[in-house]
């Protein structure tokens, strides 16, 4: 049975009549809502325990929604922790919910348990900055597919607990059943998890990281991923087979982006060197230099690099020294370009003046020719008069 979306706008849990049937949230199996939903949450806090039959949620273009499951933080002195279960929910699909800030808020007094949720897809939710907190991961232990795309303000997937939340979190965070993780077109994503705890994804076989230019690490703590996991990126597909952080940084270092300027390449490599140093990844100086040179625009720098190699200086340069040499040469090249531009402007200005002078000469010649013709005409007239006499 599918309950039409307008039913979700009711603010009371009292049963209503729908096509001759008595209905309440207890009957809800499939939830499909769109921009007709005007509330700031999809499921209010007082309705959560009635959703034991809910199987799927598809929410698209709900511009007012800020939270999918409302979890309030009000608590009385005698109240103990409440665990709200969603025993049948297996799929959640959220698209273009531009005001969405939370799937649900972590709360030590009320926890949500999604024991059969296997698929979570989030697309085009531009206000969403994270998906889970550390304590929330334990609530989705059966999650198999997590796909996040085009969320322009997404910074991390799993965030440290909120300051006002005292929920208990184990030292090792585990996505036990996650098989497919896809992170695409997330321009502000810094990493999957940037806390200090260790992370394990023992079932992962497909990891997609595409068009996430700001990502530097997968996790800051130790991350355990099966070696056979396929990593698909903007620059190819690979078997991870090693530390995922080192792998991501190495591939970002190797890639050369079409049209990338020398200045952008320099800034990217400076950032990479700092980031790898922070997380303890070291590379030989020669390897850094070779990778940097291969990323430079060849048409612009090939001759300069060849001259450095011919002089014997190249082999003695560390990455920082080479970058300084390139920056010095860039300054010289810019000065030459400015000088050439000034010379060109001067020449063009001189040509314009010459053309103006020539134009005046032509005008003078035309006037002179006219005067001569007039003089010849007068001479002929005078001769005619003399003959008549």
N, C-alpha and C positions, 0 to 999 in steps of 0.2 A: 504494500500500500504506500502510495506517495502522497504526502501531505503538501498542498500548494503553499508557496512561500508566504502569502498574506497571513496565514495562521500564526507565523512566527512573530508577527507584530503585536499580538495580544500580550498585555502586561500582567494578566492574571492567569493562574494555573487552573482556574475553574473550567470544567468541561464545556465545550461548545458543540453545536450541531453542525455537521458538515455532510451534505448529501444524504441526509437521513440517518447518519451514524453519530453516536456520541464520541467526541474526540478530545484528547488532551495530549500533553507531551509524552505520556506513557505509550501512546500509539505511534509515535513518530519513528519511521524506518529510514526513509530517504529525505534528506533535507536539500532542497534546491532553492537558493534565494538570489535575487538580483537587486537592481537599484531601487526597487519598490520598498526595500527594507530600510527604514529610516532611523532605527535605534542605533546606539553606539556599540552594542554587543549583539552577538547572534543568539547566545543562550545566557539569559540572566542567572545570577547565582541561585535564586530560589527554585529554579527549574532543573538544575543539573542532576539531581538524584532521580528524576523521572525519565531519563533518557536511556533506560536499560535496553530498549529495542532498536536504538539508532544504529544504522549500518554505514551510511555514507553521508558526507557533507560536500556539496558543491556550491561555493559562494563566488559570484562574479560581479564586479562593478558595484559593490555596495559601498558607496562613497562615504557614508557616515560611520561605518563600523571601525572601531578601534581595538576591539578584543573579541575573540571567538567565544571563549568560555570565561565568563566573569567569575573570578574568585575573590570574594571580599576578605578584608583583613580584620574586620570587627570581630571581637571575641569577648565573651564574658569571663569572669574569674573562674567559674566552675567548668568551663567548656574544655574538653580534651580534643585531641586531633581527630578530624573526620576524614575518612577516605572515601572519595566518590568514584565509583567504578562505571566504566563504559564497556560492558562485556562483549558487545557485538560490533562496535565501531571498527571498521577495517580500512576505510579510505577517506582522506580529507584532501580536497582540491580547492585552492584559493587563488583567484586571479583578479588582478586589477582592483584590489581593495586599497585605495591610495592612502587612507587614513589609518590602516592597520598598524598597531604598535606592538601587540602581544597576541600570541596564540592563547596563552593564559599566563597569569602572573604567579610566580613561585610564592608559596605561602606555607609556613611551618604548621599552621593550624588546620589547613584544608589541603589535602593532596588529591590529585586526579590520577586515575589508573586506567590506561588504555591497553588492556592485556592482549587485544587482537588487532590493533592498528598496524597494518603492514605497509601502507603507502601514504606518504605526505608529499604533496606537490604545491609549490608556492611560486607564482609568476606575477611580475609587475606590481608588487606591493612596495611602493617607493618609500614609505615611512618606517618600514620594518628594519630594525638594526641588528636583531639577533632572533634565533628561533627558539632555543632552549637555554635554560640555566643548568648548572651542573646537576642539581637535585632533580630536575625534570627528566633527565636522560633515563633514570631508573623507572620512569612511568611509561616508557615506550619500548620495553624490552623486546617486543616482537616486530619492531619496525624493520622492514627489509629494503624499502626504496625511499630515499630522500632526495628530491629534485628541487633545486632552487635556481630561478632564472630571472634576470632583469629586475632585481631589487636594488635600486641604485644607491641606497644608503645602508645596505647590509655590511656590517663591519666584521662580525664573527658569527659562526653558526651556533656554537655553545659558549655562553657567557658565564663569568663568575657570578655567584649569588648577589642579589641586590643587598645593599647595606642594611636595610631594615628586615632582612630575612635571616633567621637562624636555623634554616633547614640543614639537617645532617647530610654530609656528602662523604662518600668513601674516598680513600686515597687514590684508587684507580677507577677511572670512569670508563664504563664499557657500553658500547653499542653491540650487544651480543649477536643480534640477528641481521644487522645491516649488510646487505649484499651490494647495493648500487647507490653510490653517492655522486650526484651531478651538481656541480657549481658552475654556472654559466652567466656571463655578462653581469658581473658584480663589480663595478668599477672601484668601490671603496673597501672591498674585502681585504682584511689584513691577514687572516688565517682562519683555520677551522676552530681552534681553541687556543687562547693566548694566556691561560692560567698556568699555574705551576704543577698541577696534578698530571699524572701519567694517563695516557689514553690508549684504549685497545679496541680494535675492530676486527675480531677474529674471523668473521665470515665474509669480509669484504672481498669482492672479486673484480668490481669495476669502479674506478674513481675517475671522474671527469672534472678537470679544472680548465675552463676555457674563458678567455677574455676577462681575466681577473688581474689587471696590471699591477695592483698594489700588493698582492700576496707575496710575502717573503718567507713565511714558515707555515707548515701545516699545524703543528702544535709546538709550544715552547717547551713543554715537558717531553718526556719520552713517549713516543707513539709506536704501538705494535700493530703492524699490518702484514698480512700474509705476503710472502715474497712473490707469489704467482699473480698478485693483483695487477690488472692492466690499468695503467695510468694514461688517460687520453687528455692531451693538452692542445693548446693553440699551435704548438710546434711539433706535433707528432704523437704517436702512441708507443708506450714502452712498458716493459715489465719493471715494476718498482725495484725489487731485488736488493734494496739497500735502504739506508736511512732516508725517510721520505723528505725531511727538511733539506738535507744535503742535495738530494735529487732535484727538488724544485729550484733551489738556488743555482745549481749548476746549469740546468736547462734554461733558466731565465738569463743567465750569464752568456750562454752560447748563442741564443737567438739574436738575429739581426732583423730589426723591423723595417719594412720598406719605407723609404722617405724620412727615416729618423736622422735628425741633424747631428753633427759632431758634438755640439754642446749637450744635446739630450743624452747621447751615448756616454759622455764623460760623467754627467750627473748620475746616470743609472749605475755605472761601474763604481763610483764613489759610494753610493748607497749600498750596493752589493757587498763591497769590501767591509764596510762598517757592520752590516747585518750578519755576515758570516763570522766576523770576529766576535760579535756579541754571543752567538750561540756555539762558539768554539770550533767552527769549521775552518781548517787551514788549507792553503794551497801553495804549491811552490811558486816562487816569483816568476820563473820562466813561463809557467802555465798561465798565470794571470796576464802576462804581457802578450802571449800568443793569442789568447781569447779576445783581448781588447783590440789588438791590431786587426783580427779577422772581422770584428764588428764595425770597424771604421769604413766609411764610404771609399771604395777602392780608387775611383776616378780622381778623387780629391787628394788622397794621401799616399797613393802607391809610390810615386817618385820620391816623396819626402822620406818614407820608411826605407826605401832602397838606398838612399844617400846615407841614412844613419847606419845601416848595415855595412855599407862599403867603408865607412870611416872607422868601423870597429866599435863605435860608441854604443850601438844598439844592445849588444850582448851584456853590457854592464848596467843597463837601466832596470830598476825595479818599476812596478806598476805606477807608483806615485810619481817617480821621476819622469817616466814616459808621458804621463798625463800633463805634467808641468811643461815639458818640451812641446807637446801638441798645442797647449794653450798659448805659449809664447809665439809659436808659428801662426796660430789663428790671429793673434793680434797684429803680427807683421802682414799677414795676408789682407786683413781688413784695412790697414793703413795704405797698402798698395792699391786696393780697390777704390778707396776714397781719393787717392792721388790721381788714379786713372780717370775717375769720374770728373774730377775738377779739370783735367786736361781736355777731356772730351767736351765739357761744357764751354771751355774757353775757345776751342776750335770751332764749335758750332756757332758761338757768338760772333767770332771773326768772320766766318762764312756768311753770316746774316748781314754784317756790316758791308762786306764786299759786294754782296748782291744788291744792297741798297745803293751803293755808289754807282755800280754798273747801270742800275735802273735810271739814275739821274743822268748818266752819260747818254744813254739811249734817248731820253727825253730831249736833252740839249741838241743832239744830232738831228732829231726830227724837226725841231724848231728851226735849226740852222738851214736844213734842206728847204724848208718852206720859204724862208727869207730869200734864199738864192733863186728859187723859182719865181718869186714875186719880182725880184730885180730883173731877171731875164725878160719877164713879161713887159715891164716898164720900158726896157731898152727897145724892144720891138715896136711898141707904140710910138716912141719918139722917132724912130726911123721912118715909120709910116707918115707921120705928120710932116717931116722934112721933105719927103718925096712929093707930097701933095702940094707943097709950096713951089 
